[in-house]
Amino acid sequence: MAKRDYYEVLGLSKGASADEIKKAYRKLARQYHPDAYQGDKAEAETKFKEIAEAYAVLSDPEKRTSYDQFGHAATDGQGFGAGGFGGFNGDFGDIFDMFFGGMGRQRNGPQKGNDLRVNMEISFKEAAFGVERDIQVPRTENCDTCGGSGAAPGSSTKTCGTCHGSGQVQYAANSPFGRIVQSRTCDKCHGTGKIIEKLCPTCRGAGQIRKTKSIHVKIPAGVDEGSRLRLSGEGEAGLRGGPPGDLYVYILVRPHKFFRREGNEVVCDMEISFAQAALGDVLEVPTLDGSADLKVPEGTQTGTIFRIRGKGIPYLNGSGRGDQHVRVRVVTPTRLNEKQKDLLREFAKMNDEKLPKGSEKNIFEKMKDAFKG
């Protein structure tokens, strides 16, 4: 039977990149592997061999170039046909990872402990100027009684007779590539390579216990929502003498009722009266450092923004601070007595402003006021 085009086998076009070829191969190999395929096993094995053969050629730049020029004739006599897979140059590590979970790569040597993450909520002002705080972190630590060995004090350990100290045992498995020798964790010593004669009474041979440790954290000035601090070596304890992991502290900042943050700038809003806006005034403005005087010139319009220099957020790991921006809003009075209304009408007349309809007194109201005299 004539061979199918290798690109067709992998479902690719002739101009596919090397990365696309590898992804297509891994997807199809996973789908048609005889151990995973739910249908006809013989059909799956045939397809799997076809996929592997196509990948063996297209993943090799020289062989791919020859194939693109001469087709299947370029592969004759190279071991890609029914005679076997002698020329296969694929990544067997990928095959092991896909189908056997990477068991052939396990190690029984020292392993670094897992990293930990905690969230810390702080106030707006603490984020601006920094804060120091103790936090309680549950984590795995080496047992103090046995020092992490899992053996009771005074007892000893011996080399595992099953794996001879390697922590792994080998076994053979049949695959489309032939008989492959693989490794798995030793069931006797659970990958440690050692047998404990007498278990530690505290950790029961685990070598580790759960504890809650109080850790002092220094939050620098200028942090913001989502900032992350790394505390080296404060994570989970390592395995078999490996170093501990790290602790990552993620910062959450509570919103402030008056201030908002935009980068290193602090923004706030203040209300002023019509008289203050028209005549000018000196406002007492809250800042992160206390109160500060802000001069509002006469004729200020609503929405005007004023700057108070150096009253913003300190720069993280740097010097200096941002500024504070104060946006004023002119408040229109809602309840006026008659005298206040008369003064506003008089003010409007003096400026040749058109009075609102119905705001001027009619003749009867003026006569009434005269009689009240």
C-alpha positions as CSV (number, residue, x, y, z in Angstrom):
1,M,0.0,0.0,0.0
2,A,1.3,3.4,-0.9
3,K,2.5,5.6,1.9
4,R,0.5,8.7,2.9
5,D,2.2,12.1,2.6
6,Y,4.0,12.8,5.9
7,Y,2.5,16.2,6.2
8,E,-1.0,14.7,5.7
9,V,-0.3,12.1,8.4
10,L,0.4,14.9,10.9
11,G,-2.4,17.1,9.6
12,L,0.0,20.0,8.6
13,S,0.8,22.0,5.6
14,K,4.2,21.8,3.8
15,G,5.3,25.1,5.3
16,A,4.7,24.1,9.0
17,S,7.3,25.2,11.5
18,A,9.3,22.9,13.6
19,D,7.2,23.8,16.7
20,E,4.0,23.0,14.8
21,I,5.4,19.6,13.7
22,K,6.3,18.7,17.3
23,K,2.9,19.8,18.7
24,A,1.0,17.9,16.0
25,Y,3.1,14.8,16.6
26,R,2.6,14.8,20.4
27,K,-1.1,15.3,20.1
28,L,-1.5,12.4,17.6
29,A,0.9,10.1,19.4
30,R,-1.1,10.6,22.6
31,Q,-4.3,9.9,20.8
32,Y,-3.2,6.8,19.0
33,H,-0.9,5.2,21.6
34,P,-2.0,1.5,21.8
35,D,-2.1,1.7,25.6
36,A,-4.5,4.7,25.6
37,Y,-6.6,4.1,22.4
38,Q,-10.1,2.8,23.1
39,G,-10.7,1.2,19.7
40,D,-8.9,-1.4,17.6
41,K,-5.4,-1.9,19.2
42,A,-3.9,-3.2,15.9
43,E,-5.2,-0.2,14.0
44,A,-3.9,2.1,16.7
45,E,-0.4,0.5,16.5
46,T,-0.4,1.0,12.8
47,K,-1.3,4.6,13.0
48,F,1.1,5.2,15.8
49,K,4.0,3.8,13.7
50,E,2.9,6.0,10.8
51,I,2.8,9.1,13.0
52,A,6.3,8.3,14.5
53,E,7.7,7.6,11.0
54,A,6.4,11.0,9.7
55,Y,7.8,12.8,12.7
56,A,11.2,11.1,12.4
57,V,11.6,12.6,8.9
58,L,10.0,16.0,9.3
59,S,11.7,16.8,12.6
60,D,15.1,16.3,11.1
61,P,16.0,19.4,8.9
62,E,18.2,17.4,6.5
63,K,15.7,14.5,6.1
64,R,12.9,17.0,5.7
65,T,14.7,18.8,2.9
66,S,15.3,15.6,1.1
67,Y,11.7,14.5,1.6
68,D,10.4,17.9,0.3
69,Q,12.5,17.4,-2.9
70,F,12.1,13.7,-3.6
71,G,9.2,12.5,-1.5
72,H,9.2,8.9,0.0
73,A,12.0,7.9,-2.4
74,A,14.4,9.9,-0.2
75,T,13.7,7.7,2.8
76,D,14.1,4.3,1.1
77,G,16.7,2.1,2.8
78,Q,16.9,4.4,5.9
79,G,14.8,2.2,8.2
80,F,11.6,4.3,8.1
81,G,9.5,1.7,6.4
82,A,8.0,-1.6,7.6
83,G,11.5,-2.7,8.4
84,G,11.5,-0.8,11.7
85,F,12.4,2.6,13.2
86,G,16.2,2.4,13.0
87,G,16.5,6.0,11.8
88,F,14.0,7.5,14.4
89,N,15.5,10.6,16.0
90,G,12.6,11.8,18.0
91,D,12.7,13.0,21.6
92,F,12.3,9.9,23.7
93,G,12.1,12.1,26.7
94,D,8.8,13.5,25.4
95,I,7.5,10.0,24.9
96,F,8.3,9.0,28.4
97,D,6.7,12.2,29.8
98,M,3.6,11.7,27.8
99,F,2.9,8.1,28.5
100,F,4.8,7.2,31.7
101,G,4.6,10.5,33.6
102,G,8.4,11.0,33.5
103,M,9.1,8.1,35.8
104,G,12.4,7.4,34.1
105,R,13.6,10.8,35.3
106,Q,12.8,10.7,39.0
107,R,15.5,11.5,41.5
108,N,16.0,10.4,45.0
109,G,18.5,13.2,45.8
110,P,17.8,16.4,47.7
111,Q,14.8,18.4,46.6
112,K,13.9,22.0,47.3
113,G,10.8,22.6,49.3
114,N,7.6,24.1,47.9
115,D,7.1,27.9,47.8
116,L,4.3,29.4,49.9
117,R,2.0,32.4,49.4
118,V,0.2,34.5,51.9
119,N,-1.9,37.6,51.4
120,M,-1.4,40.6,53.7
121,E,-3.9,43.4,53.9
122,I,-2.6,46.8,55.0
123,S,-4.1,50.3,55.1
124,F,-3.6,53.1,52.5
125,K,-1.2,54.9,54.8
126,E,0.8,51.8,55.7
127,A,1.3,51.2,52.0
128,A,2.5,54.7,51.6
129,F,5.0,54.8,54.5
130,G,5.7,51.1,55.1
131,V,4.9,48.9,58.1
132,E,6.4,46.0,60.0
133,R,4.2,43.1,61.0
134,D,4.3,39.5,62.3
135,I,2.4,37.0,60.3
136,Q,1.5,33.4,61.2
137,V,2.5,30.9,58.5
138,P,1.5,27.2,58.6
139,R,4.2,25.2,56.9
140,T,6.2,21.9,56.8
141,E,9.4,21.9,58.8
142,N,12.1,19.3,59.4
143,C,11.4,17.4,62.6
144,D,13.4,18.7,65.5
145,T,13.6,15.3,67.1
146,C,15.3,13.4,64.3
147,G,16.7,16.4,62.3
148,G,14.7,15.3,59.2
149,S,16.1,11.8,59.0
150,G,12.9,10.1,60.2
151,A,14.9,7.8,62.5
152,A,14.5,7.7,66.2
153,P,17.5,9.3,68.1
154,G,20.2,6.7,68.6
155,S,18.9,4.4,65.9
156,S,20.4,4.1,62.4
157,T,19.3,3.6,58.8
158,K,20.4,1.0,56.3
159,T,20.6,0.9,52.5
160,C,17.4,-0.4,50.9
161,G,18.0,-4.0,49.7
162,T,15.3,-3.7,46.9
163,C,16.7,-0.7,45.1
164,H,20.2,-0.9,46.6
165,G,20.0,2.8,47.6
166,S,19.0,4.3,44.3
167,G,15.4,4.8,45.3
168,Q,14.2,3.3,42.0
169,V,13.6,-0.1,40.6
170,Q,13.7,-0.9,36.9
171,Y,11.2,-2.8,34.8
172,A,10.7,-3.5,31.1
173,A,7.7,-2.5,29.1
174,N,6.8,-3.3,25.5
175,S,6.1,-0.4,23.1
176,P,6.0,0.2,19.4
177,F,9.7,1.1,19.6
178,G,10.5,-2.3,21.1
179,R,11.3,-3.3,24.7
180,I,12.0,-0.2,26.8
181,V,13.5,-0.4,30.3
182,Q,11.9,2.2,32.6
183,S,12.2,3.2,36.3
184,R,9.7,3.7,39.0
185,T,9.9,4.7,42.7
186,C,10.9,1.9,45.0
187,D,7.8,0.6,47.0
188,K,10.0,-0.6,49.8
189,C,11.8,2.7,50.7
190,H,9.4,5.1,48.9
191,G,12.3,6.6,46.9
192,T,14.6,7.4,49.8
193,G,17.0,4.5,49.2
194,K,17.1,4.0,53.0
195,I,15.3,1.8,55.4
196,I,14.7,3.2,58.9
197,E,15.2,0.6,61.6
198,K,13.3,2.5,64.3
199,L,10.9,5.4,63.4
200,C,11.1,8.8,65.0
201,P,8.4,9.0,67.7
202,T,7.6,12.6,66.8
203,C,7.2,12.5,63.0
204,R,6.6,8.7,62.7
205,G,9.4,8.4,60.1
206,A,8.3,11.2,57.8
207,G,11.2,13.4,58.8
208,Q,8.9,16.5,58.7
209,I,6.1,17.9,60.8
210,R,3.5,20.7,60.4
211,K,4.1,23.9,62.3
212,T,2.9,27.5,62.4
213,K,5.7,29.9,62.5
214,S,5.6,33.6,63.3
215,I,7.6,35.5,60.6
216,H,8.5,39.2,60.9
217,V,7.7,41.0,57.6
218,K,9.0,44.5,56.7
219,I,6.8,46.2,54.1
220,P,8.7,49.0,52.4
221,A,7.3,52.4,51.8
222,G,5.6,52.9,48.4
223,V,4.1,49.4,47.9
224,D,0.8,49.1,46.0
225,E,-2.0,46.7,45.5
226,G,-0.6,43.4,44.1
227,S,3.0,44.1,45.2
228,R,4.9,40.9,46.0
229,L,7.6,40.4,48.6
230,R,9.9,37.3,48.5
231,L,11.2,36.0,51.8
232,S,14.0,33.5,50.9
233,G,14.0,30.2,52.7
234,E,10.7,30.8,54.6
235,G,8.7,28.3,52.6
236,E,8.2,24.5,53.0
237,A,11.2,22.4,54.2
238,G,13.1,20.6,51.5
239,L,13.3,16.8,51.0
240,R,16.3,14.6,51.7
241,G,18.4,17.6,52.8
242,G,17.2,19.9,50.1
243,P,16.9,23.7,50.8
244,P,13.6,25.1,51.9
245,G,11.3,27.0,49.5
246,D,10.5,30.7,49.6
247,L,7.6,32.6,51.0
248,Y,5.8,35.2,48.8
249,V,3.8,37.9,50.5
250,Y,1.2,39.5,48.3
251,I,0.0,43.0,49.4
252,L,-3.7,44.0,49.5
253,V,-4.4,47.7,50.2
254,R,-7.6,48.8,51.8
255,P,-9.2,51.8,50.0
256,H,-9.2,55.2,51.7
257,K,-12.3,57.2,52.3
258,F,-10.7,60.4,51.2
259,F,-7.6,59.7,49.2
260,R,-7.1,57.9,45.9
261,R,-3.8,56.7,44.4
262,E,-2.7,57.2,40.9
263,G,0.9,55.8,40.7
264,N,2.8,57.8,43.2
265,E,0.3,60.7,43.1
266,V,-2.4,61.1,45.8
267,V,-5.7,62.6,44.6
268,C,-8.6,64.0,46.6
269,D,-11.7,66.1,46.2
270,M,-12.8,69.1,48.3
271,E,-16.0,71.2,48.3
272,I,-15.9,75.0,48.5
273,S,-18.7,77.5,48.7
274,F,-19.7,80.0,46.0
275,A,-18.2,82.8,48.2
276,Q,-14.9,81.0,48.6
277,A,-14.7,80.3,44.9
278,A,-15.6,83.9,44.0
279,L,-13.6,85.8,46.7
280,G,-10.7,83.3,47.2
281,D,-9.7,81.6,50.4
282,V,-7.1,79.5,52.2
283,L,-8.2,75.9,52.7
284,E,-7.0,73.5,55.3
285,V,-6.5,70.3,53.3
286,P,-5.9,66.8,54.8
287,T,-2.7,65.1,53.6
288,L,-0.9,61.8,54.5
289,D,1.3,63.9,56.8
290,G,-1.4,65.9,58.5
291,S,-3.0,69.2,57.3
292,A,-1.6,71.7,54.8
293,D,-2.8,75.1,53.7
294,L,-3.9,75.5,50.1
295,K,-4.5,79.0,48.7
296,V,-7.6,79.1,46.4
297,P,-7.5,82.3,44.3
298,E,-10.6,84.4,43.6
299,G,-12.7,83.3,40.7
300,T,-11.8,79.6,41.0
301,Q,-14.1,77.4,38.9
302,T,-15.5,74.0,39.9
303,G,-13.2,71.2,38.7
304,T,-10.0,73.2,39.1
305,I,-7.1,71.0,40.3
306,F,-4.4,72.3,42.6
307,R,-1.1,70.6,43.3
308,I,0.6,70.3,46.7
309,R,4.2,69.2,46.0
310,G,5.8,66.4,47.9
311,K,2.7,65.1,49.6
312,G,2.2,62.0,47.6
313,I,3.4,58.4,47.8
314,P,7.1,57.8,48.4
315,Y,8.9,56.1,45.5
316,L,9.4,52.4,46.1
317,N,13.1,51.6,46.7
318,G,14.0,55.2,45.8
319,S,14.1,58.7,47.1
320,G,11.5,61.4,46.9
321,R,7.7,61.4,46.8
322,G,4.9,62.2,44.4
323,D,2.5,65.1,44.7
324,Q,-1.0,65.5,46.0
325,H,-3.7,66.8,43.6
326,V,-6.7,68.6,45.1
327,R,-9.8,69.0,42.9
328,V,-12.3,71.6,44.1
329,R,-16.0,71.5,43.5
330,V,-18.1,74.6,44.0
331,V,-21.3,73.8,45.9
332,T,-24.4,75.7,44.9
333,P,-26.6,76.6,47.9
334,T,-30.0,74.8,47.9
335,R,-31.9,76.8,50.5
336,L,-31.8,80.6,50.4
337,N,-33.9,83.0,52.5
338,E,-35.5,86.1,50.9
339,K,-32.7,88.4,51.9
340,Q,-30.0,86.1,50.3
341,K,-32.1,85.9,47.1
342,D,-32.4,89.7,47.0
343,L,-28.7,90.0,47.3
344,L,-28.2,87.6,44.5
345,R,-30.6,89.4,42.3
346,E,-28.9,92.7,43.0
347,F,-25.5,91.0,42.2
348,A,-26.9,89.8,38.9
349,K,-28.2,93.2,38.0
350,M,-24.8,94.8,38.8
351,N,-23.2,92.4,36.3
352,D,-25.9,92.9,33.7
353,E,-26.9,89.3,34.0
354,K,-30.2,88.1,32.9
355,L,-32.3,87.0,35.9
356,P,-34.1,83.7,35.9
357,K,-37.7,83.9,34.8
358,G,-40.1,84.7,37.7
359,S,-37.2,85.7,40.0
360,E,-38.1,89.5,40.0
361,K,-40.8,90.7,42.3
362,N,-44.0,91.9,40.7
363,I,-45.8,95.2,41.6
364,F,-48.1,93.6,44.2
365,E,-45.2,92.0,46.1
366,K,-43.3,95.4,46.1
367,M,-46.5,97.1,47.5
368,K,-46.8,94.4,50.1
369,D,-43.2,95.0,51.2
370,A,-43.8,98.7,51.3
371,F,-46.8,98.4,53.7
372,K,-44.7,96.1,55.9
373,G,-42.2,99.0,55.9
